[in-house]
């Protein structure tokens, strides 16, 4: 199952980008044998500052046709890392070819796009900067792959 992180905003070189690249590289190595990956980040930028609806349209275009859509949203469901791994495996086992993990901009995700989502995930009730949300998401993807592979990276 191919994974696409669709996010508003451009990430410049720096510590967050280094962490994201590292976790994606680890995920691709671990996930390949599990039928997960490759994973890529698709960045969209609302250069006209037209708002949440415009960002939603750009994000929607970044989502592959027929993909599972999972939004990252403070109103989403709080789940454990093993539950996230199980959910990824479930989508994979259902034969879903693509997963789009969607991260909105400063104002969140357009309600119309949020309504289309198959699942909404929360990293807690606190709001996280979207660059840190990307880091946390890529780490959780890697952690999920290690859980499914039986690796000691994740210890419960």
Buried (B, 14 or more C-beta within 10 A) or exposed (E): BBBBBBBBBEBEEEEBBEBBBBBBEBBBEBBEEBEBBEBEBBBBEBEEEEEBEBBBBBBBEBBBEEBBBBBBBEEBEEBEBBEBBBBBBEBBEEEBEBBBBBBBBEEBBBEEBBEBBBBBBBBEEEEBEBBEBBBBBBBBBBBBBBBBBEEEEBEE
